[in-house]
Amino acid sequence: MRVLIMGLLLMALPVLADTVSFRNDREGETYYSSKSQKRSLNKAVSKLGENVISDAYNDVLRQTQRKDLCSYDFNQALLSKLKDQNKKFDEYEGALFYLRSQNEIDDVVVRILLEAHETVSTRVYSKNEDQLFLPANDKIHEILPLIGSFEGRFLRNKCFDDAYRSLFGEIRSVDNKITNSQLEAVLYEAYKQELINKSVYERLEQARINQLETKGLSLKSYYQKITSLRTQYPLRDPEEKSNYVTEKVTKMKLSRRQFLLENYTDIQIVFMGNIIKKLRTRLESPKAEILIYDRNQGVETITLEPMERFRLAIKLLRKEMAHLSLNTFFYGGSPSYLDLMTAAYEIGIIPASELDELVTLQEIWNPKKTFWQKARVWVQTMGTVATIMIPPPYGFIPALAIVVIEFTAGNQNNSNEEDPTSLF
């Protein structure tokens, strides 16, 4: 009997290992909370019912394997199931917003699925050939065969978005100066020469219109990235949620967490989070010393005062952030301090309670205020963080507030350079 049970468990392991889940484990209030998005959610629920949407989603998820993850196929399968219940159903976006409201998926998945749905929903209009201009070089003779091989070479065993990005990459390797309007003409030329059929032409044109080559995060790559992070850094509390990470990034149409996961790899996120981990250790350290050795190995010990320890921690933070751009994993990129904070939360180094408490100090984020104006507001609002445990000498939340001030204010505190009694 034991042998039989063990055999059944071993047989079930591949199935269990291939289970896919996009359940939200980091985000608090959704980024998709506008009035129009809420109306879309309510319409979807009223036309189908909550259970129908959830059941359809879970059915599709159960039938999806990791190796086959594709936002376009997923959307098609889910929409088909929803239309089986109501043939006139036309609130697919609302269904996604409902799934997000139930934490079945997070905002990153919503964005990926919405972009795929928007791409296939884009209307392709008839072309006026007089307004189409091919590249003024002979490279078109190399590009047309690439487009003609899209189905057989690029799309085989790949999701449409990955296939299009691969095609676009090879086109750019042939002609790195090709413009969007020239690509439009080349795609139409390939269709005219019957290198591709109408269906393939329209899909490629939809991708071009939506600039699919700029959207690097696919459903499969996101799942791989988040699985890697959760394996390396298991969450202490999967039910913990933060509203900070769903706040809008300034001048962008995405949240902080969406920006983080779209622009950084799992290795980069780990590097960034560990910088904040070291910062926290330094800020909470009750003691820091400088050891000076002479030729006879004698030693002078200089104990740093609390404010000197804080300034040392900030100097080390700036140094480590500067070194990130030199790291081969970052390819010269320089993540911001706020990106580091989001990364630290993503891998569980900063709990949601501390991160969201920092967000409540709204005035420190105001770019129009000077360093001292922000610092004064921080001092006045210290009572708002009194409920957080404050370790010596200042506490992590107040210290982080000061760091944010220094990293976001144009006018930084230079009084230390004029104070001969302070080392840092």
KAFEN-V510460 format. One line per field, one symbol per residue. ss: DSSP state (@ for helix, = for strand, . for the rest). phi: phi as a letter, one per 30 degrees, with the letter a starting at -180 (. if undefined). burial: b if it has 16 or more other ideal C-beta (glycine too) atoms within 10 Angstrom, else e. A space follows every 50 residues. Layout:
ss=???
phi=???
burial=???
//
This chain:
ss=.@@@@@@@@@@@@@@@@.........=.......@@@@@@@@@@@@@@.@ @@@@@@@@@@@@...@@@..@@@@@@@@@@@@@@@......@@@@@@@@@ @.....@@@@@@@@@@@@@@@.......@@@........@@@@@@@@@.@ @@@@.....@@@@@@@@@@@@@@@.....@@@@@@@@@@@@@.....@@@ @@@@@@@@@..@@@....@@@@@@@@@@@@@@.........=.@@@.=.. ....=@@@@@@@@..@@@@@@@@@@@@@@@@@@@....=====.....== ===..@@@@@@@@@@@@@@@@@@@............@@@@@@@@@@.... .@@@@@@@@..@@@@.....@@@@@@@@@@.@@@@..........@@@@@ @@@@@@@@......@@@@......
phi=.dddddddddddeedddcdcbcedbbcddddcbddddddddddddddbjd dddddddddddddccedceaddddeddddddddddadcdbcdeddddded dcidbcdddeddddddddddcddcddccedccbdedaddddcdeddddce ddcdddibdeddddddddddddddbdcdcddddedddddddddidbdddd edddddddddhdddcdccddddddddddddddbeddbdddbbdedcddde ibcadddddeddcbddddddedddddddddeddcddabbcccccdcidbc ccdddedddddddddddddddddedcdddchidbdddddddddddecidc dddddddddddeddcdddcdedddddddddceddcdddecddcbjddedd ddddeddccdccdcdddccdccdb
burial=eeeeeeeeeeeeeeeeeeebebebbbbeebbbeeeebeebbebbbebbee ebbbebbeebbeebeeeebbbbbbbebbbebbeeeeeebebbbbbbbbbb beebbbbbbbbbbbbbbebbeeeeeeeeeeeeebbeeebbeebbebbbbb eeebbeebbbbbbbbbbbebbeeebeebeeebbbbbbbbbbeeebbeeeb bbbbbbbbbbebbebebbbbbbbebbeebbeebeeeeeeebbbbbbbebe eeebbbbbbbbbebebebbbbbbbbbeebbebbbeeebeeeeeeeeeeee eeebeeebbbbbbbeebeebbeebeeeeebeeeebebbbbbbbbbbbbbb ebebbbbbeebeebbeeebebebbbebbeebeeebeeeeeeebbbbbbbb bbbbbbbbbeeeeeeeeeeeeeeb
//
